């Protein structure tokens, strides 16, 4: 959320405080399993799961967000007469600026194709966009979706927020000391580095562009194999974006509200939120900011400090402030391999071993709670499970970070996975991985029917074989079929059965064959010349599987004449 929003042109449609008489009505409009507490904030009936350790600082680095809740009444499909799109009936809040709305819908459609099992609703992107930036400041974007003015969160210097030293040399946020969340979906630079996408096909990945940011947010929410049609996975995905229970409740409230109806409004005419989670001057105080590691702090208003106690400081550190205690990241001296085994997999398979890296001090002591970034480099289509080429993992108490499993692509050969420390200039650690071609170790015919033909004719049955490897289906395996001279002479035969190419010419070797998804390979029709006898067809696959099939060419048997009936004896 932008620290430069200043005082809003107008308040959001509803403040964070809600009249007690309206609480029940709001509760009825929330997502399943969500109710409303005495302060008008939505709460879940059951304890919510916290993100996995691999979620690191989340997409936003724990930056503040807007806590305005949707109106109590359901949205109308279109603004009512005279409301101007911003009336108190709820139609104003239901209106989403045209370009922003289009970006959400395009992103959800793209995810439906690339990750259909995620079931990402575009309304979730709209809910997050509302909470993060008020739909790009009410739709203040250019025709291509780029924000007219930068939207920046506060610097993450550890003063009430997470401590994230600069990771991008100020390229995205203009800050070369600390990171700041950037753009309408509020990505921190270190997350954008791997999650960024080009949503408007202009050749750039710009966090300030709503098309790029919405597509990136969609991929971020759809990682880890989450199915957002399941409430538990939905909650995990939202919490991974910003690890805060208040954030989860606010996003779920807007999600349900948008699901009941929205409409398009002109860019730049959207309403602006006013109650940010780190505000201290609102009508109803927000909870004091807490570190991302304690998302389950009760949602109670902060109690004013007593006169005898000094009030907490909300101002940034000054040059005279004592040097803060070094963070775990500051103490990392080097990275060590933590017992990673040899990394090899066939094309299309998941690597059975995973990369383990240990962060250590100069004395060799383990350092926990350090962000390790794993990046796949080189010309390869291998990814981590989930389709990403970068993953950031937090080291455990033993100082070890285990990367997600690698999924081999179709390009064979060696590739490199580089481990680096986020936020510290420490030499990276490279791991070599190898993708080998798909192989089979066994071939077998799918039928035991004898393959016979008359001279100059065609075989009635086509040869079909099934390839396996270690007893499992071997799909996508390269194969060659050759009509050989004899069992001891594998040169191509010059007579006997043959295949036909696309021009009808005789060929006796077929290359470039490949087993299908079920490991099956069905050869084209075979024909016979005028030579009779027994012939051999040899099929070989990558990996050494081999099968020899016998073919017989013989003249048709002469029909046997029935003996003439003997003459009856004369009387």
C-alpha positions, 0 to 999 in steps of 0.5 A: 500500500502506498505510504504516499496516499495521504489523506483520502479524497473521501472515506471508504464506504464503511469504516473499520468500526461498525454499529453493533446492530449491523454486525449480524447483517455483515456476518451473514454476507461473509464467506463460509466459516467467517463471522464478525467480531465486536470491532467489525472485523471478520473472523474465522470460526476455526483456527487458520493455518499459517503459511509454510516456511517456504512462503518467506516474507510473503508477497508483500513482506508483511507490509500494511494493508487497507482494512476497510470492510465492504458495505453491509448490503449486497452489491447491485449489478450496476450503479443505481440512478443518481449514485454516480457509481459511488453511492452508499448503497454499495454499488460504488464499492462494487464498481471496479475500474475497467482496466483493473477489472480486465486485468483480473479477469485475464489473469484468472483466464490464463491460470485456468489454462496453465494451472486448471487445478488451482481454480483461481476466481478472479474475484480473489485477485480483486479482493487482494487488489482492493486491500493492497491498493484500493484497486490501483488507487481507484483505477489511476492507470494508463491504457496499458495498465501502468499506474500513473504514479508509483504505489509504494509501501513503507520501507521495510526497516524493521521499525514496526514492519519486517526487516528486509534490506535492499535486494534490487539496488532500488530498481523497483522501489527507488530505495537502495537501503531497504525494500518496499512493496511496489505496485497495485498488488504490492510485491516486494522486489525479492518476490517479484524477481521470481514471481513477476510475469508479463501479463500484457505481452509487452516484453516486460515484467513490471510490478507497476502494471496491473496486467503484469501484477495480477498475473503474477499474483495469480501464479503466486496464489496457485503455487504449492499445488493449492486448490482454491476451491477448498477453503483450507487451501484458499486460506493458506494462499491468502496467508502466504500473500500476507501472513496476518489473520486480519489480512485473511479476514479482510480479503475473504470479506471482499471476496464474498462481496465481489462474488455477489456482483460487480460492475465496470466503472471508468478508470480513475473513478473508484473509491479510495480506502482510508483505514490502513492496518498501521494507522493510529489516528482512525476513529477505531484504533487498529491493532498494533503492528506485530511481526509476521511471525505472530499472525494469531494475535487477538484482534483487539484494539490497542490499549492507550499507554498509561502516563507512566509508560512512554508511548511506543515510537512510530517514527523511523530510526534516526542517525542517533539511534543505537545500532540494532542487534544483527539479524540472523542474515547479517551473521551468515558467512557462507553456504554449505551443501547439506548432504545433497545426493546426485541429482538425476532424472529422466525427462518429464520426471520429478527428481527423487532427491532435493537440494539441501543448503546450510547457512553458517557463520564464519565459525561454522555455526548454523544460522536459522531464519535466513532466506535462501533463494534457489534459482535454476539457471541455464538453457533448460525447461526444468522447473521446481514443482509448481512451474517456477524457476526460483524458490525462496526457503527459510532455513530451519533451526539447523540452518538448513533450507531444502529446495522444492523438488525439481521437475525435469523438462524435455530438454536433456543435459546438465543444468545448475541450481544456484543457492544464494542468501537473500539480503546479503552478499555471500558467495552462492553455492551451485548444484549440478543436475542432469536430465537424461532422455526417457528410456525403457528397459522392456518391450513386449507385444500387446498381441500374440497373433501370428503376423503372416502375409501372402507375396505382394500383399499386406499384413492384416495386423499392425505391430503394437508394443508396450514399453516399460521401465522398472515395471512402470509405463515408459512414455515418450521414449524414442524408438527405431524399427528396422527390418533386419537381415537376420538375428545375427546380422542387424543390417537393413534387409533388402528384400521381404516385408517393408513399410511405405513412406508418405510418398508410397515408397518402400522403407525398411527402417523407421526412425523418430518413433516415440511411445505414447502416454500409455507406453504404447507404440503402434507401427504403420502397416507392413507390406510384402514383396514377392519373396517368401520366407520368415523375416525379422523386425527389430524394435529398439528404444532408448535405454536398451530395450529391444524386441524381435518380431517374426514375420512370415510371407507364404503363398496361400495354401492350395485348396484341397479338392473333395473326392468325387463320389464313387459311381453306384454299382449297377443293378 
